[in-house]
């Protein structure tokens, strides 16, 4: 049946299945488990990719939020915003010292300068003054703290490294306190903050990459169904099978079993209805058809006499005497 499936369709099914297998293997390698690629053993327990990512993100937060808080002490127009800037500045210095110490103990490399996006935020605020500065300062830092807090909480509850767990608990206290500072100003626009991920296909910690394998499996199943449907449509029907009519029912068989009535007697041949045979039609005898030649008169053949089982042929020529 595979020969009746188009070659392009068969190739597409094979490619989809191979891609699904490859993506599944790649995801299993990327996820990592203790003792496999992505984890390293330390005296405080296994150190995984999420642990290292937490240290990097907290370090990046301190690289731009500490100097921005220091800037707000001088550039903010409202006293409460200036106070918030002072608190964030000093506490981020403390948190930065803590993250650097933890990273050194675990052998994790952390960045030494802010990202390009963080530098653009700092440049944006440096060009503002008055209430515009207050509003942008509070909104930018509130959104940044709200982004890193879920990362800290996730590592806090799932890490297998004791030192990282202690650091995550301390970082959670700092970041939660900073969010309270910023919200106390009354300048936070909550409608502009990033929305929490909905508990749909990408919920429960799943990302778009987690949908690759299911999508490829569904694609392979659809292509296989199309191939099967195409093959069934091209399948030739049976040849030489007679079409039988419906079987006769009991009533029809009973009617067929009844004998047909005898035909009425013929007026000229009354005995035909009794014997069931056709009547004899008289005709002329052979003697009445004219003269017929006898066999002996038809040619030079001698007449055979009836002498028994053997017949003697009459001589046809002159006699010859035979001396003994």
Secondary structure, DSSP 8 states (H G I E B T S, - for coil): -GGGS-HHHHHHHHHHHHHHHHHHHHHHHHH--TTSTT-EEETTEEE-HHHHHHHHHHHHHHHHHHHHHHHHHHH-SSHHHHHHHHHHHHHHHHHHHHHHHHHHHHT----SS--HHHHHHHHHHHT--HHHHHHHHHHHHHHHHHHHHHHHHHHHHH---HHHHHHHHHHHHHHHHHHHHHHTTT---GGGS-----SSTT-TT--GGGHHHHHHHHHHHHHHHHHHHHHHHH----SS---------HHHHHHHHS--------SS-TTHHHH-S--------GGGS-----GGGSSS-------SSS------S-------
